[in-house]
Amino acid sequence: MGAVRYTPRFERRHRLDVALTRKLGGAGSSFTSRVVLASGQPYTPVLAIIQPFGYDPTRDAFTTDGRPSFVLGAHNSARLPSYLRIDLAARKGFTTRRFGRDMRISVFGQVMNVLNTKNVLTAEPDAFGGNGRELKYLPQMPLLPSVGVEWTF
Amino acid sequence: MKHCSLTAISTAALLLAGCDLTRPSTPLQIGEDRVAVYSMLRAGAVDASVLVVRFSRDLQGFEEGWRPVAGAAVTLSTPTETLVLRADTTASSARCAVPLTAGFPEPTVRAGCYGAPVPGRVRAGGRYLLTIELPSGERVTGEATVPEPLRVLQPEVSDSFPVYERSAGNTAAVPVRWSSARLPARVEAGLVADSADCRLPLDPKVINGNFVSLNVAHGDSALLAVYGAGCSRNGQLIKWSSIPATLTLAVYDSAYAEYATTIGSDQVEDARASAGLRGALGVFAGVARTDVPIVFVRAPAR
């Protein structure tokens, strides 16, 4: 009784996640790629923009301060743009002996979201955006390159 | 065996290089214009009025985003009679006047304002039905029950209160007590100086300088704080010894109590943007006012 049904915030209807790893010559050397493709997550759409009028008992009149207010539709009933992310990583490993000890050194580089797809976490309406009324997006991870070295001794 | 790792992330370099890493905003798509109706039936009023407007989907920022709806057929019914509210294009349609921005001159909204005298006045405890047929074919209906007025126990007529003349800060306190046959849905208190030259703003944290929402959940009393009492004319301070004023206690029905919680919010659910109405945003509700004339007397400087 009184229950409200709505789609969970982080629900995804469809998701394809493929990872491929190819071993290269040399100990611990490899090339890895990962592709994630998913349908958009839900958000609550804007149905209208109003300027709510309130009643002023001292003047017996309705008034408004002119500030806009968004009228929201059914909770989480619209969908954000779909999600695409491709990650690439390469690792080159070798062994050596230094200071009288055997060491294994790996040099690696990876780029997450190599296409710099502008994936979004959620969307918020903004009445005063740079171009008027806008739907602003909160970003997810951008293009994220990194390099590193790893050693074991 | 020990294991160490060192990683350098260069996203900061990309940002410094001016790379755009986030999705640009997109224009907000609004489906359609929305009709809104605003009507408050006041117990004891000699007439009733209804404001019908349409909020434009093209509203931009502080731009005036609504326009009055002319040509609607508006009726107000009680169990025994039906009134036809006609387009009120006279300056007397005070209750349809809407200041676009608080504190600025108030243009009178004429088109979109419908009114009619109510035989025998608006009755406290009366149930009223509203029907609006719009020229576009849309139909709006509403229902409101006008509450009984509060009985004000304190202050009494002509009670006086010491007040300090200060430009800001708490300058006077007015204890208020009331009684009612049933627990009111919402009570607001207003305070207006009888002279247009004088100001008696209430606690600035509240709805508006002139009136405050009182917490009715815990009983039947409140303490009103008056901030910054003073009088001025043409920007010049005026000396005064007392300020006659009117304290107003307004009690609302449950429809307005529900609707009022959404005012001032920058987002509201569709179902809560309308109270007492079907087929439109806005509110159709009832209010009962009790006015008590009181006097503020200048207190000796502290």
Contacts between the chains, C-beta under 8 A, distances in Angstrom:
chain1	res1	chain2	res2	distance
A	46	B	28	6.0
A	46	B	30	6.5
A	47	B	30	7.2
A	47	B	31	6.2
A	47	B	34	7.5
A	47	B	270	5.7
A	48	B	30	6.1
A	48	B	31	7.7
A	48	B	32	7.8
A	48	B	33	7.8
A	48	B	34	4.3
A	48	B	55	5.9
A	48	B	57	7.1
A	48	B	273	8.0
A	48	B	281	7.3
A	49	B	28	8.0
A	49	B	30	6.4
A	49	B	55	6.7
A	49	B	57	7.6
A	49	B	59	4.5
A	49	B	65	6.3
A	50	B	34	6.8
A	50	B	36	6.4
A	50	B	55	4.6
A	50	B	59	7.9
A	50	B	65	7.4
A	50	B	66	7.5
A	50	B	273	6.8
A	50	B	281	6.1
A	51	B	55	7.3
A	51	B	59	7.7
A	51	B	65	5.9
A	51	B	66	6.4
A	52	B	262	6.6
A	52	B	263	5.1
A	52	B	264	7.7
A	52	B	268	7.5
A	52	B	273	7.6
A	53	B	36	7.7
A	53	B	38	5.0
A	53	B	51	7.7
A	53	B	98	6.5
A	53	B	282	7.1
A	54	B	207	7.2
A	54	B	260	6.8
A	54	B	263	4.4
A	54	B	264	8.0
A	55	B	38	8.0
A	55	B	40	5.1
A	55	B	252	8.0
A	55	B	256	6.8
A	55	B	260	8.0
A	55	B	283	7.9
A	55	B	285	7.8
A	55	B	287	6.9
A	56	B	190	7.7
A	56	B	208	6.6
A	56	B	210	6.8
A	56	B	211	6.6
A	57	B	188	5.5
A	57	B	190	5.0
A	57	B	211	5.7
A	57	B	248	5.4
A	57	B	250	3.6
A	57	B	287	6.7
A	57	B	289	6.0
A	58	B	190	3.8
A	58	B	191	7.6
A	58	B	192	4.8
A	58	B	210	4.6
A	58	B	211	5.5
A	58	B	248	5.7
A	59	B	210	7.8
A	60	B	40	7.8
A	60	B	42	6.2
A	60	B	45	7.8
A	60	B	94	7.3
A	60	B	95	5.9
A	60	B	289	7.7
A	61	B	94	6.3
A	61	B	95	5.3
A	61	B	96	7.7
A	61	B	97	5.4
A	61	B	98	7.1
A	62	B	38	4.7
A	62	B	40	7.1
A	62	B	51	6.3
A	62	B	95	7.4
A	62	B	96	7.7
A	62	B	98	5.7
A	63	B	98	6.1
A	63	B	99	5.2
A	63	B	102	6.5
A	63	B	208	7.8
A	64	B	98	6.0
A	64	B	99	7.3
A	64	B	100	7.0
A	65	B	101	6.1
A	65	B	102	4.7
A	66	B	62	5.4
A	66	B	64	7.6
A	66	B	100	5.5
A	66	B	101	4.7
A	67	B	62	7.5
A	67	B	264	7.8
A	67	B	266	7.3
A	68	B	59	6.1
A	68	B	61	7.1
A	68	B	62	7.5
A	68	B	65	6.8
A	68	B	266	7.4
A	69	B	262	7.7
A	69	B	265	6.2
A	69	B	266	5.6
A	69	B	267	6.7
A	69	B	268	5.7
A	69	B	273	7.9
A	70	B	266	6.6
A	70	B	267	4.8
A	70	B	268	7.3
A	71	B	34	7.0
A	71	B	268	6.0
A	71	B	269	7.7
A	71	B	270	5.4
A	71	B	273	4.9
A	71	B	281	6.9
A	72	B	267	5.7
A	72	B	268	6.8
A	72	B	269	5.3
A	72	B	270	6.3
A	73	B	270	5.9
A	74	B	270	7.7
A	75	B	269	7.7
A	81	B	23	7.4
A	116	B	19	7.4
A	116	B	21	6.6
A	118	B	21	7.7
A	118	B	22	6.1
A	118	B	23	3.4
A	118	B	24	7.7
A	119	B	23	7.6
A	120	B	23	5.4
A	125	B	28	5.7
A	125	B	267	7.6
A	126	B	25	7.1
A	126	B	28	7.9
A	127	B	59	8.0
A	127	B	60	7.9
A	127	B	61	5.7
A	127	B	266	7.7
A	128	B	61	5.3
A	129	B	25	5.5
A	130	B	25	7.4
A	131	B	25	7.2
A	131	B	27	6.9
A	132	B	27	7.3
A	132	B	60	4.8
A	132	B	61	6.8
A	133	B	27	6.8
A	133	B	28	4.1
A	133	B	30	7.6
A	133	B	59	7.3
A	133	B	60	6.3
A	133	B	61	7.8
A	134	B	25	3.9
A	134	B	26	6.7
A	134	B	27	6.4
A	134	B	28	5.8
A	135	B	25	6.2
A	135	B	26	5.1
A	135	B	27	7.5
A	135	B	28	5.1
A	135	B	29	7.8
A	136	B	25	4.8
A	137	B	22	6.9
A	137	B	23	4.5
A	137	B	24	8.0
A	137	B	25	6.8
A	137	B	26	7.9
A	139	B	21	6.8
A	139	B	22	4.0
A	139	B	23	6.4
A	142	B	11	6.5
A	142	B	14	7.6
A	142	B	21	3.3
A	142	B	22	6.9
A	143	B	11	7.1
A	143	B	14	6.3
A	143	B	19	7.2
A	143	B	21	6.4
A	144	B	9	6.5
A	144	B	11	5.3
A	145	B	9	7.3
A	145	B	10	5.1
A	145	B	11	7.1
A	145	B	14	7.5
A	146	B	7	5.4
A	146	B	8	6.3
A	146	B	9	4.4
A	146	B	10	6.8
A	147	B	7	7.3
A	147	B	8	5.5
A	147	B	10	7.6
A	148	B	5	6.2
A	148	B	6	5.6
A	148	B	7	3.6
A	148	B	8	6.5
A	149	B	5	7.5
A	149	B	6	5.4
A	150	B	3	7.4
A	150	B	4	7.0
A	150	B	5	4.4
A	150	B	6	7.6
A	151	B	3	7.8
A	151	B	4	5.6
A	151	B	5	8.0
A	152	B	1	6.0
A	152	B	2	7.0
A	152	B	3	4.9
A	152	B	4	7.7
A	153	B	1	7.2
A	153	B	2	5.7
